[in-house]
Amino acid sequence: MHCKFCEKFDKSGKRNSFRNPGCGSIRLQEVKVHEASEQHVRSEAAELASVCAPNKLPIIEAVLKMEQNQKVHMRILFKIAFWLAQKGSPYTDFARIIELLQAIREPISDSYKNDKQAKCFISFIHKMMNQQVVADLEESEFFSVLCDGTTDVSTREQEIVYVRFLRHGRPQTQFITLKCVEKADAEHIKEALVEVFENDLRLSGDAIGWKSGLIGASFDGASVMMGHRNGVSITLRESVPHLISIHSSAHRLELAVKDTIKMVSYMSVFDEVLQAVFKHYKNSAKNFSELRQTTNALNCKLMRPVNLYGTRWLPHHERAVKSMEVSYQVYSTHLENTARSGNKEQKEKARSILKNL
């Protein structure tokens, strides 16, 4: 028993017995399970899109039937959702912004005042933006992938994936997705990348798909990514023999700077001073309040002290140095006052920082 829709449209590469070689069971339960599967739902939607005139699709018909004021409200809701995603704000802010619009007499329905609707709008925006990337990749003969891993707030491993390609002769780098991986090893990361190519970018794995178009990959220097035996670059090369793997230049620059700091003793001391200044004001509301008062008295500009070790990339170090450069007079004046008039513990901390400042 075969599924005509899945045979025609399912290119996910996942196991689908109704596509190939066919399901040998005629039990109703097997059909119901397949009908609810992700592969069948996608294939059925693709079949509907292929046979319907564009203006006869359900979503298009619904939009065409909307009144003008409803269309205006939908545009506003999409813009709010896009703004939340762009600023990295939580979905729960979606309802608060709608409440603000209602307070200024913008008649938006209460049915949209929840974080689930925000997620829905953002998912539609993501799909539309990905469609543009897919169209650009179809025009470009080759592309490269950039990938790095991180652990999110729920302690799950996430891989961030970008693609780089030529658009009208100019290189473009586009964010594709964050892909959750079960385990941060080469096998699971490669599976995640293949799923991105075939599902998010809708590139098949055949001779005219991602295997022929993918020519480069850039990862950090971790052994799981660039290892010469079982790294992601090696496992990808088994499918793409012509793949050129590159150790990320940003990561190499970071490593070079760290090695340089270790070789120059003064730089290590300088980093310790920047971090000591950050902790001195971060951990004490009283110290920071006095720092602001000193700023007002001197009529100077204050840049908040920055955590030097908040991230591994150089821009964070640069912000910490910039903060010290701009607000050096304020820091030194306040620390000198603390060293003269503070309690015993405060005097010792202030003098310790001033000694190297």
N, C-alpha and C positions, 0 to 999 in steps of 0.2 A: 504494500500500500504506500503510495507516494502523495506528497502535498505539492500541487502544481505551483502555488505561490512561492514556497520555499525553494523548489528546484530552480525557479526563475530568478529570485531576488536574494536569497540568503548567501552572502559572501563572507560571513563572520569567521568561518573556519572552525567554529565550535561543532561539537557532535550533534547531528540532527538526523535521526534514523528515518524520518519521513522524507528526507532529501536523497540521501545516498547511504546505504544501498536500498533503502526502503524498509518500512516496518512490516515484520512478519506476523504481527498480532492484529486481530480484527476486534479486539475488546474495545468497548465504548470508552472505558476509563483512559486507555492509551490516547484516543483521539482527543478527549477533553484536556488531558495534560499538555498535549502538543498545541492545542488551540490557545491555551493560556501562556505558552512559552514566549520568551522575548523574540526569538528568531521568527516565529510565525506572525506575531503582532506586527513586527517591522515589515515583513514581506507582504502581509495583507494591506498595510498602509501604502506600500510602494505600488502594489497592483492597482489600488484605488486611484492613486495619483496618476498612474500611466493611462488609465482608461477614461478618466473624467476630464472634461474641459476645465481649464484653470478656474473659470468663474463658477463651476458647479461643485467644487470641493466643499465639504461641510464648513470648514473654517472660513473660506472665502465667502460663501453664501452668508454666513453669520455676520461678517464684517460689512458686506454690501447692504444688509438689512438694517444696520445700525443707524440711528438718527445722528445728525451732525454733532449735537452736543455730547452724545456718547462717544463718538470718535475723538472729540477733543479731550474728554476725560481719559480715554485709553492712552492717548499720546502723553498726557501728564503722568499717568501711572508708569508707563514705560520709562519716561525720563527720570522719575524718582528712583525706580529700580536700578537703572543704569548708574545714576549718581551714587547709590549705596554701594554697588559693586566696585565702582571706580575708587571710592574713598576707603573701601575696606570696612564699612560700617556694618553693624549687625542687622539681620533681617527685622528684628523687633522695632527698629527705628522707622520702618515702613508705615506702621500703624500710627506712630506719633506724628509723622509728617502729614499724613492724611487728616488727622485730627486738627492740625494747624490750618490746613487748607479749608476744612469745614468751618473752622472758627472765623475765617475771613470770607465765609459765605461762598465757598466753591462747592457746589452740590455733588459730591462724590459719594457713591453708595457705601454703606457700612460693611457690605459683604467683602470688600477688599482690605479691611482694616485688620490684617493679621500677617504674621511672618511667613505663613505658607504661601500666600498670594505673592509676596515679594520673591520667594524662591521660584515660583512659577514664572513670573515676568522675567527674572534674570536668566532662567533656563531657555526661554524663547530668544532672548537677546543673544545668548551664547550660541544657540543653533544658527541664528542668522549670520553672526560674525564668522562662524566656522564655515558656513556655505560660501562666503566670499574667499576665505583662505583656500577652500577646496577648488573653487573656480580658478584662483591664481595658480595653484599647483598644477592644474590641468594644462594651463598655458605654458608653465615652466617645465622644461624637460627633466631637470634634476633638482634635488633638494638635499639639505643636511638636517640632522636632528641635534638639538642641544638638550641635555637632561641632567638634573641634579636632584638629590633626595633630601628630605627633611622630615622631622617628626612634628605633627600638629598638636594642638592643645589636648586632643583626646588620646595622645600617645600612639597614634597610628602612623605608620610609615607612608609618606606621600612622595610621589615623583612628579616634579614639575617639568613639563615638556614644551619645548619651542621648536619651530621649524624655520629654516633659513633658505631662501630661494631668490631667484631673479624675477623682478617685475618690471617690465618695460626697460630691461637692461640694467636696473639698479637693484642691489641686494636689499632684501627685506627680511626682518626677523619678526615672527608672529607667535604669540603665546597660543597654545592649543588647549591644554587642560592640566588639571592636577589629578593624577591617577593613584588611587590607593593600592598598595601592594601588600600581599599577605605576609611576605618575608623579604627583608632587604638583601637578598642574594641575587647572583647573576641570572639564575633561571627565572625567578619571578619578575625581575625588572625587565628582562627581555620579553617575557609574555605580556607585560603591561605595555611595552612599546609597540609590539605587534598589534595588540588590541587597539591602541591609539591610531595606528596606520590604517587598519581595516575597518574600524567602527567609527571613530571620530572623523577621520579624513576620507573614509570610504575608498581607500586604495586597496585593490585586490593584491593577493600575494603571487599572482601569476607573472608571466614574462613581461607583461606591460604594466605591472603594478608597482608597489613600493620597492620590490626587490631590484628592479632595474633602475628606478628613479633615485633611490637613496645612494648617495655617493660619499657622504661625510658624516661623522659623529664627533661631538665634543663633550667630554666628561671631565670631572675632577680627577685627581690622581689617586683616588682610593683603589685598593687592589680589587675590590668587587666590581669596579667599573673598567679599570685599565689593566687588570692582571693579565700576564702573558699566558696563563694556563686556562683559567676558567672565568676570566672577566667578561663583562657584558660585551665589550668590543670584540672579543674572540668569538663568543657565541653568536653574535650578529654576523660576523664574517663567515660563519658556516653557511648562512643563508644568502649572504651578499659578499662574494669573494673579492669584489673590487672596492669594498668599503675602506675609506681612509679615516682612521681614528686619531683624534688630536686631544692632547691634554689641555684643558681650558687655560687660555692665556691669563684670565683674571685670577684663577687659582694659583697659577705659577708665579704671578706677580706678588700675590699675598705671601706665598712661601718664601720668595726672595727677600721681601721686606722683613719678614720675621727672622730669617737667617742673618740679615744685615744688623738688625737690632741686637741679636745675641752677640755679634762680633764687636759691636761698639758699646762699651760699658756706659757711656754717657746717655745713650738712647734708652737703655734699660731704666736708668734713674729717672729720666724724663717721663717715661710711661708710668712709673710708680708715683710720681708727683701728680700727674693728671688724674690718676685713679684715686689718690688720697684726697684731692680737692673734691672730686665727685662724691665720695663717701662722706666727707665732712659736712656737706650741705644736704645730701640726700637723706641722711639718717637723723637730721635734727631740724625740726620746723623752726626752732628758735634761731639757729645759725642762719638759715635761709632768710628769715624775716629781717634779721640784722643786716644781712647782705643787701637786701632791697633798700633798706633805709640808707645804707652807705652809698648805694647807687644814686638815690635821689639827692643826697647831700653833695655828691661830687658832680651831679648833672652829667653822668656818663651812661653809656649803653651797657646793658647787662645781657649776656647770653648764658643761659642755664648751663651748668657743668654737665658734661656728657659722660656716660658710662663707656669707658674705653673698650671693655670686653663684652659689650652687648651683642656684637656680631663680628664675624671673622673678616668681613670685607673692609678694604681700605677706606671707603667713604666715612665709616664710623670713626676711624682714627682721625681723619681729616676734620670732622666736626668737633672733636675734642680739642684738637690743636687750635682750631679757629675760635672756639669759645675762650680759650686761654689768651689768645692774641688780642681779641676784642675787649675782654673784661679783665685784663691783667691788673690794671690800676685798682679796680674795685676789689678784687680778691686780695691783693697785697695789703691794701689799706685796712680792710676788715680784719685780716689775720693779724696784722700788727696791733690793732686795737685789742683784739682778743688776747694776744700774748701779754699785754700790759694789764688788762683789767678783768680778765676772766677768772674762773676758779682754777684750782690746781690742775685738774685733768684737762680743761680747755686750753690752759696756757701751754701745757706740754705738747698737745696735738698741734696747736698753732705754730709753736716754735719749730717742731719737727718738719712741718710742711714748708715754713719760711726758710729753713736752712738750705733746702734744695731748690726753692722757688727763685 
